[in-house]
Amino acid sequence: MALVTMNFESQYLMVNHEISVILPDKPREQSPADFYGSGKKYPVLWLLHGTFGDHSDWVRKSNIELYACENDIIVVMLSALNSDYWNWPGFGTGYNAWDYLTEELMPLIYNWFPASDKREDNFIAGLSMGGMGTIQYACALHDRFAAAAVLSWAPIDLRARLKEGKLPDSPREANRIASLGGVENYLASDINVWDKLPGLIEKGVLPRLYFAIGQDDFLYENFVAFRAYAEKIGLDAAFEEYPGYQHEWRFWDLTIQRALKFFGFESRDGGNPF
């Protein structure tokens, strides 16, 4: 595989920014002219990191390069600070992570790399905060992704928490609410996936969805509550949970393999990475 690390000034993040891109490898029996000049467009996996992470996490802490090589796909890994992949116009000169992905990074990848922009060739996945970003993008931009994988995260019933006096429950959530101009705007935003899902199900527009968590993860109760809600509203999604795993890279390395299989790529392990 070819691993590209690219640094550029982002118009939407208002800062120099780094991404990592895994590109398909040239077969040794094929000439460079034939391979690089083929005009072939490859499927793309947009892979999101969690809190405290950056574009290098998946490359350093998982075997994603191997899995990309096995499946002949492009993997795009960006950096989003601890932004929840949301727009923060009040941070410094502005840090609009949501718009960055859709309005800047996607045009860059589709036009500078041999990447397919077709919905059926685009997939998104992420862990923890990246899982939050993944399901938000999958719901709001359902016309751009064929499938999505949410690892170690699940949507939360924000209105129930508000009634219970648990909203906000942290300085981080208070910052989100303030950035959006108050609680009602927060509940009406695309962050509130819980409320958005019934309408999207009715329209039949959602990508295929996969959720996975370890049973020892501190977010496990949220996962269980969301799975019950998904059954109630008729959400057609795959849910997997595994004993003995916490909020950890051993789990994410295993479940990104499961996610790739769910997306429709071939597995070379007999179908069971566990």
C-alpha positions, -999 to 999 in steps of 0.1 A, spaced: 0 0 0 9 36 -4 5 58 27 2 95 20 5 121 48 -6 155 35 -4 188 53 -23 218 40 -41 250 51 -78 243 56 -103 270 46 -129 255 70 -106 246 100 -86 279 96 -54 261 104 -27 239 89 -41 204 89 -29 168 83 -46 138 68 -34 103 61 -46 85 30 -40 48 23 -40 41 -14 -42 7 -32 -9 -10 -40 4 -16 -75 6 -53 -83 42 -63 -90 32 -80 -123 16 -47 -136 37 -19 -151 35 15 -134 22 31 -167 -7 6 -168 -15 8 -131 -13 45 -125 -27 53 -160 -57 30 -158 -82 56 -147 -97 32 -122 -117 47 -93 -116 29 -59 -141 26 -30 -134 50 -1 -136 44 36 -138 77 56 -123 67 90 -128 89 120 -108 90 152 -120 94 188 -114 120 215 -77 130 220 -69 114 187 -58 125 152 -53 113 116 -25 89 127 -44 69 153 -58 42 130 -25 37 112 -5 35 145 -29 15 166 -47 -9 142 -39 -30 111 -61 -8 89 -33 -6 62 -34 -44 59 -72 -45 57 -72 -18 31 -46 -37 10 -66 -69 12 -98 -51 0 -82 -27 -26 -98 4 -10 -88 39 -3 -89 49 34 -91 86 44 -82 96 80 -85 132 90 -79 151 122 -107 168 141 -94 177 175 -121 171 201 -147 188 180 -173 160 178 -170 166 141 -192 196 145 -189 233 135 -174 255 162 -175 291 148 -167 305 182 -134 287 186 -105 310 177 -110 321 141 -135 293 136 -131 255 134 -159 241 112 -152 204 112 -186 194 98 -183 216 68 -146 207 64 -153 171 56 -182 177 32 -171 210 15 -133 206 15 -119 172 21 -144 153 -1 -136 175 -31 -99 171 -25 -100 133 -23 -124 128 -52 -104 151 -75 -67 146 -65 -69 108 -58 -83 79 -77 -114 78 -55 -150 71 -65 -175 97 -55 -205 73 -61 -226 66 -31 -223 29 -35 -185 32 -32 -184 54 -1 -184 41 35 -178 58 68 -168 45 102 -154 58 135 -147 49 171 -161 67 202 -163 104 192 -157 92 157 -187 69 161 -207 100 171 -195 118 139 -202 87 118 -239 83 127 -244 121 124 -229 121 89 -248 89 79 -281 104 89 -277 140 76 -257 131 45 -274 98 38 -271 103 0 -233 101 2 -227 68 20 -237 33 12 -231 21 48 -217 32 82 -201 16 112 -204 31 146 -179 16 171 -182 21 208 -208 48 207 -246 50 203 -272 78 200 -287 91 232 -322 103 240 -314 139 247 -350 150 254 -353 124 281 -321 136 297 -334 172 296 -366 162 314 -345 144 340 -323 174 345 -292 157 331 -287 180 302 -260 192 299 -241 165 318 -205 179 312 -186 210 303 -181 195 268 -219 192 262 -225 227 277 -200 240 251 -219 222 223 -252 237 235 -237 272 238 -221 269 203 -255 261 188 -273 289 206 -292 271 233 -309 238 242 -337 240 217 -313 245 188 -292 217 202 -323 194 202 -332 205 167 -297 199 153 -282 169 135 -264 160 167 -298 148 180 -298 116 159 -323 99 183 -350 123 171 -340 123 135 -341 86 129 -379 79 127 -384 103 99 -354 89 80 -366 54 84 -400 64 71 -384 79 40 -362 48 35 -331 68 28 -306 56 55 -273 39 46 -269 4 60 -259 7 97 -236 -14 119 -231 -8 157 -206 -26 179 -195 -23 215 -176 -43 241 -197 -54 271 -172 -39 295 -173 -5 278 -184 24 300 -209 34 272 -225 -1 271 -257 10 288 -262 37 262 -258 10 235 -284 -13 251 -309 16 254 -304 26 218 -307 -10 206 -341 -12 223 -352 21 208 -340 9 173 -362 -21 176 -391 0 187 -389 24 157 -381 -3 132 -345 6 125 -329 -20 103 -294 -22 116 -268 -47 127 -259 -48 164 -229 -67 178 -216 -68 214 -186 -88 227 -177 -98 262 -143 -90 276 -137 -58 257 -136 -22 270 -131 11 252 -99 0 236 -79 -5 204 -80 -43 206 -117 -41 201 -116 -14 174 -90 -34 154 -113 -64 155 -145 -46 148 -132 -26 119 -127 -60 102 -163 -68 110 -174 -35 96 -155 -41 63 -173 -74 60 -206 -57 67 -198 -32 40 -195 -61 16 -157 -65 13 -141 -99 13 -127 -114 46 -95 -134 44 -99 -150 78 -127 -174 72 -153 -149 81 -146 -146 118 -119 -121 129 -126 -131 166 
